[in-house]
Amino acid sequence: AQGSHVLVIGSNNIFEVGCTVEALKIGEKNIFECKSYVSADVTISSGCVIGAGCQLVGKQSLPENTVIYGNNCQQREALDKASGSHMLQLDFLRKVLPNYHHLKKPMDLKKVVN
């Protein structure tokens, strides 16, 4: 039935600034670098890296630990499957981002109107 699609996103993924990911199924520990694009027809497994500016369109399923890189969106298997640097980056962001995320208190509309 139309509109009954379920979005499944695994844990510990990194979505960098300006990336667009429309995929309905995304595994764990993936990195979507800035200005990358993944269409809804693509399935991303785990441990994949979609390089900056790379575009994945059309029906395809990326195997685990796939790296998409370069001007022609070349594909290869990652040598480092442990992805230790990925977890270091996530830990760093978890520690640093709260220091720079300031919420403004909502304005009291009653005081503004009166």
MIKOL-234930 format. One record per atom (N, C-alpha, C, CB): residue in three letters; x, y, z. Coordinates in steps of 0.1 Angstrom, whole numbers, padded with zeros to 4 digits, always signed. Each point is the difference from the previous one (the first is absolute). Glycine has a CB too. Layout:
<pts>
AlaXYZ...
</pts>
This chain:
<pts>
Ala+0008-0012+0000Ala-0008+0012+0000Ala+0009+0012+0000Ala-0019-0012+0012Gln+0015+0022-0019Gln+0007+0013-0001Gln+0000+0007+0013Gln-0006+0002-0024Gly+0018+0003+0028Gly+0001+0007+0013Gly+0003-0009+0012Gly-0015+0017-0010Ser+0016-0030+0008Ser+0002-0009+0011Ser+0015-0003+0002Ser-0023-0009-0004His+0032+0017-0001His+0014-0003+0001His+0005+0003+0015His+0003+0005-0025Val+0006-0014+0030Val+0005+0002+0013Val+0015+0004-0001Val-0016-0017+0009Leu+0020+0027-0002Leu+0014+0005+0000Leu+0007-0007+0011Leu-0007+0022-0009Val+0018-0029+0006Val+0008-0007+0010Val+0014+0006-0001Val-0014-0022-0002Ile+0018+0027+0014Ile+0014+0006+0001Ile+0007-0006+0012Ile-0008+0022-0011Gly+0019-0028+0008Gly+0008-0007+0011Gly+0007+0011+0009Gly+0003-0020-0015Ser+0004+0015+0025Ser+0007+0009+0009Ser+0014+0004-0005Ser-0013-0010+0019Asn+0018+0021-0013Asn+0013+0005-0002Asn+0003+0004-0014Asn+0007-0014+0019Asn-0016+0019-0026Asn+0002+0006-0014Asn+0004+0014+0002Asn-0016-0016-0011Ile+0024+0021+0001Ile+0004+0014+0000Ile-0005+0007-0013Ile+0020-0005+0014Phe-0028+0015-0013Phe-0006+0007-0011Phe+0007+0014+0000Phe-0023-0013+0001Glu+0032+0016-0010Glu+0007+0012+0000Glu-0008+0011-0006Glu+0022-0012-0001Val-0018+0025+0002Val-0007+0011-0004Val-0003+0000-0015Val+0010+0013+0018Gly-0022-0011-0022Gly-0003+0001-0015Gly-0003-0014-0006Gly+0013+0021-0001Cys-0012-0032+0008Cys-0003-0012-0007Cys-0015-0002-0001Cys+0021-0010+0009Thr-0026+0002-0019Thr-0014-0003-0001Thr-0001-0015-0002Thr-0005+0023-0011Val-0002-0029+0021Val-0002-0014+0000Val-0014-0004+0000Val+0022-0003+0012Glu-0027-0002-0023Glu-0014-0004-0002Glu-0002-0015+0002Glu-0003+0020-0015Ala+0013-0028+0017Ala+0000-0014+0001Ala-0010-0004+0011Ala+0024-0002-0009Leu-0031-0009+0007Leu-0010-0004+0010Leu+0006-0010+0010Leu-0018+0003-0016Lys+0030-0009+0012Lys+0006-0009+0009Lys+0015+0003+0001Lys-0017-0018-0006Ile+0022+0021+0018Ile+0014+0004+0003Ile+0005-0008+0011Ile-0004+0023-0009Gly+0015-0030+0008Gly+0005-0009+0010Gly+0007+0009+0011Gly+0003-0018-0016Glu+0007+0012+0022Glu+0007+0007+0011Glu+0014+0005-0004Glu-0013-0014+0016Lys+0018+0024-0009Lys+0014+0005-0001Lys+0003+0004-0014Lys+0007-0015+0019Asn-0016+0022-0026Asn+0003+0005-0013Asn+0004+0015+0001Asn-0016-0016-0010Ile+0023+0021+0000Ile+0003+0014-0001Ile-0005+0006-0013Ile+0020-0003+0015Phe-0028+0013-0014Phe-0005+0007-0012Phe+0007+0014+0000Phe-0023-0013+0000Glu+0033+0014-0008Glu+0008+0013+0000Glu-0007+0011-0007Glu+0021-0014+0000Cys-0016+0026+0002Cys-0007+0012-0004Cys-0003+0000-0015Cys+0012+0013+0018Lys-0024-0008-0021Lys-0005+0001-0013Lys-0002-0013-0008Lys+0010+0022+0000Ser-0010-0033+0008Ser-0003-0013-0007Ser-0015-0002-0001Ser+0021-0010+0010Tyr-0025+0002-0020Tyr-0014-0002-0002Tyr-0003-0015-0002Tyr-0002+0023-0011Val-0008-0028+0018Val-0004-0014-0001Val-0015-0001-0003Val+0019-0008+0016Ser-0023+0003-0027Ser-0014+0000-0004Ser-0008-0011+0008Ser+0006+0008-0023Ala-0019-0008+0022Ala-0009-0009+0007Ala+0002-0014-0005Ala-0016+0019+0004Asp+0021-0021-0016Asp+0001-0014-0005Asp+0012-0007+0005Asp-0012+0008-0020Val+0021-0001+0028Val+0012-0006+0004Val-0001-0006+0014Val+0013+0016-0014Thr-0008-0028+0017Thr+0001-0005+0013Thr+0014+0000+0005Thr-0020-0015-0005Ile+0023+0020+0017Ile+0013+0002+0005Ile+0001-0011+0011Ile+0002+0025-0006Ser+0008-0033+0006Ser+0003-0010+0010Ser+0007+0007+0012Ser+0000-0020-0017Ser+0010+0013+0023Ser+0007+0006+0011Ser+0015+0003-0003Ser-0016-0012+0015Gly+0021+0022-0009Gly+0015+0003-0002Gly+0003+0007-0013Gly+0004-0019+0015Cys-0013+0025-0022Cys+0002+0006-0013Cys+0004+0015+0002Cys-0016-0017-0011Val+0023+0022+0001Val+0004+0014+0000Val-0004+0005-0014Val+0019-0003+0016Ile-0028+0013-0016Ile-0004+0006-0013Ile+0008+0014+0000Ile-0023-0011-0001Gly+0032+0012-0008Gly+0010+0011-0001Gly-0007+0013-0003Gly+0017-0016-0007Ala-0010+0027+0010Ala-0005+0013-0003Ala-0003+0002-0014Ala+0014+0009+0019Gly-0026-0004-0022Gly-0005+0003-0013Gly-0004-0012-0008Gly+0015+0019+0001Cys-0014-0031+0004Cys-0004-0012-0008Cys-0015-0001+0000Cys+0022-0012+0006Gln-0027+0007-0017Gln-0015-0002-0001Gln-0002-0015-0004Gln-0003+0024-0007Leu-0006-0030+0015Leu-0005-0014-0003Leu-0015+0001-0004Leu+0017-0010+0016Val-0019+0006-0028Val-0014+0000-0005Val-0003-0013-0007Val+0000+0025-0003Gly-0012-0029+0002Gly-0004-0012-0006Gly+0000-0012+0010Gly+0009+0008-0022Lys-0016-0018+0019Lys-0002-0011+0009Lys+0013-0008+0002Lys-0024-0002-0007Gln+0030+0003+0019Gln+0012-0007+0003Gln+0001-0003+0015Gln+0011+0010-0020Ser-0003-0020+0024Ser+0002-0003+0014Ser+0015-0001+0003Ser-0023-0012+0001Leu+0028+0021+0008Leu+0014+0000+0003Leu+0003-0011+0010Leu+0001+0025-0005Pro+0009-0033+0001Pro+0005-0010+0010Pro+0007+0007+0012Pro+0003-0017-0018Glu-0001+0009+0029Glu+0006+0006+0012Glu+0014+0005-0004Glu-0013-0015+0015Asn+0017+0026-0008Asn+0013+0006-0001Asn+0004+0005-0014Asn+0007-0016+0019Thr-0017+0021-0026Thr+0002+0005-0013Thr+0004+0015+0001Thr-0016-0017-0010Val+0026+0021+0002Val+0003+0014+0000Val-0002+0006-0014Val+0018-0004+0018Ile-0026+0014-0019Ile-0003+0007-0013Ile+0008+0013+0001Ile-0024-0010-0003Tyr+0032+0012-0008Tyr+0010+0012+0001Tyr+0002+0005-0014Tyr+0011-0009+0021Gly-0005+0021-0022Gly+0005+0006-0012Gly-0011+0006-0009Gly+0018-0017+0001Asn-0013+0023-0012Asn-0009+0007-0009Asn-0009-0009-0007Asn+0018+0017-0004Asn-0014-0029+0001Asn-0009-0010-0007Asn-0007-0009+0009Asn+0016+0001-0019Cys-0016+0002+0032Cys-0006-0009+0010Cys+0004-0014-0001Cys-0020+0015+0000Gln+0033-0017+0001Gln+0005-0014-0001Gln-0003-0007+0013Gln+0019+0008-0015Gln-0019-0021+0014Gln-0004-0008+0012Gln+0011-0010+0003Gln-0024+0002-0006Arg+0027-0004+0019Arg+0010-0010+0004Arg-0004-0005+0014Arg+0018+0011-0014Glu-0012-0021+0019Glu-0002-0005+0013Glu+0010+0006+0010Glu-0009-0022-0009Ala+0005+0026+0020Ala+0008+0007+0010Ala+0010-0010+0005Ala-0018+0016+0007Leu+0031-0011-0005Leu+0010-0009+0006Leu-0001-0001+0015Leu+0015+0007-0018Asp-0019+0004+0025Asp-0002+0001+0014Asp-0014-0003+0004Asp+0019+0016+0002Lys-0023-0028+0001Lys-0014-0003+0003Lys-0004+0003+0014Lys+0002-0018-0017Ala+0008+0020+0026Ala-0003+0003+0014Ala-0006+0014+0002Ala+0019-0015+0006Ser-0015+0024-0015Ser-0006+0014+0000Ser+0002+0007+0014Ser-0017-0008-0017Gly+0029+0006+0022Gly+0003+0007+0013Gly+0000+0015-0001Gly+0014-0020+0006Ser-0010+0025-0017Ser+0000+0015-0001Ser-0014+0005+0000Ser+0022-0001-0013His-0031-0007+0007His-0014+0004+0000His-0006+0002+0014His-0003-0013-0022Met+0006+0004+0031Met-0004+0001+0014Met+0006+0011+0007Met-0004-0025+0000Leu+0017+0028-0003Leu+0007+0011+0006Leu-0007+0013-0004Leu+0022-0013+0000Gln-0026+0014-0013Gln-0007+0012-0005Gln-0013+0002+0007Gln+0011-0003-0022Leu-0019-0008+0024Leu-0012+0001+0007Leu+0001+0004+0015Leu-0009-0018-0016Asp+0019+0012+0022Asp+0003+0004+0014Asp+0004+0014+0002Asp+0007-0023+0004Phe+0001+0028-0014Phe+0004+0014+0000Phe-0013+0009-0001Phe+0023-0006-0010Leu-0031+0003+0000Leu-0012+0008-0002Leu-0010+0000+0012Leu+0002-0005-0025Arg-0003-0007+0031Arg-0009+0000+0012Arg+0005+0008+0011Arg-0005-0023-0006Lys+0019+0025+0007Lys+0005+0009+0011Lys+0000+0014-0004Lys+0014-0019+0007Val-0011+0023-0019Val+0001+0014-0004Val-0013+0007-0003Val+0023-0006-0009Leu-0032-0001+0002Leu-0012+0007-0005Leu-0008+0006+0011Leu+0000-0016-0019Pro-0002+0009+0030Pro-0009+0007+0011Pro+0006+0013+0004Pro-0007-0023+0007Asn+0020+0025-0008Asn+0006+0013+0004Asn-0004+0011-0009Asn+0019-0012+0010Tyr-0023+0009-0022Tyr-0003+0011-0010Tyr-0015+0000-0004Tyr+0023-0002-0008His-0031-0006+0015His-0014-0001-0003His-0008+0008+0011His+0003-0023-0013His-0006+0035+0010His-0007+0008+0010His-0015+0002-0005His+0022+0012+0006Leu-0031-0015+0003Leu-0014+0002-0003Leu-0005+0013+0005Leu-0004-0025+0001Lys-0003+0032-0009Lys-0006+0013+0005Lys-0013-0003+0007Lys+0011+0013-0019Lys-0014-0006+0030Lys-0012-0002+0007Lys-0011+0006-0009Lys+0011+0001+0023Pro-0023-0008-0023Pro-0011+0006-0008Pro-0005+0013+0005Pro-0006-0024-0006Met+0002+0032-0003Met-0005+0013+0005Met-0014-0002+0006Met+0014+0012-0018Asp-0017-0004+0028Asp-0014+0000+0005Asp-0008+0009-0008Asp+0008-0005+0023Leu-0017-0001-0031Leu-0009+0007-0009Leu-0009+0010+0007Leu+0001-0019-0016Lys-0005+0016+0028Lys-0009+0009+0007Lys+0007+0014+0003Lys-0011-0020+0011Lys+0024+0019-0008Lys+0008+0013+0003Lys+0002+0007-0013Lys+0011-0010+0019Val-0009+0004-0030Val+0002+0006-0013Val-0012+0007-0005Val+0017-0017-0006Val-0029+0011+0008Val-0013+0005-0005Val-0004+0012+0008Val-0007-0023-0008Asn+0009+0023+0021Asn-0005+0010+0009Asn+0008+0012+0000Asn-0009-0016+0014
</pts>
